[in-house]
Each structure stands twice: as C-alpha cells, then as structure tokens.
Amino acid sequence: MVKTIRLFCAAGMSTSLLVNKMKEAAQTAGKDYDIAAFSLNEFEQHAAEADVCLLGPQVRYALAKLQAEYPNYKIADIPMQMYGMMDGKGVISVAEKLMGE
C-alpha cells in the first residue's frame, strides 16, 4: 500500500526541490511513497489524504496550532539542517518514524 507524505511550506516551491530528493531516495530504497508539496494555505485540502504531514522550517510556527486542531493527523516539522541540506533520505526517515515504520 502506497504511503502518502505531504509537505507544507510558505508557497510550496522550495519544498518541491526537497520532494524531488525524497522521491529519489525512496526509489533508491525501493519504497513506494506518494510525496507532494503544497503551501500551508492548502493544509486542510491535502492533509486529510496524507499518512504524514511535514512542515517546512519557514512555517514551523504553525506546528502546535495544527497539532491541536488535528489531533488525529501525524504532523511534524522538518529539521532545519535536513531542509537546508535537501536531505531527502533524512526527511523520509522522519516521516517513517511518524508512521511507525
């Protein structure tokens, strides 16, 4: 079963670069993940379809609020260093921990 990972940032543009790195890392590891990035304004629209929601460092301020509003969703922020290094493999490991894998 395909797991869905959704990333959210200010505009969904810089995070799209990270999505490509994550897709490469998942493919190399033989993992089947559906990964996409959106702006934080689209959270309600896309979070319900996700197994995991990850917030970019630029919108980290919204983490506590979203966790309180959506207690059944698995939401975390992307560590700044992983984001800055575009560490697709590392960010996948963050998502997998949230999914319990």
Protein Blocks (a to p, Z undefined) as FASTA:
>chain_A
ZZddddddfkommmmmmmmmmmmmmmmnopacddddddfklmmmmmmmpmbdcddfklmm
mmmmmmmmmmmbccddddfklmmnopaklmmmmmmmmnoZZ
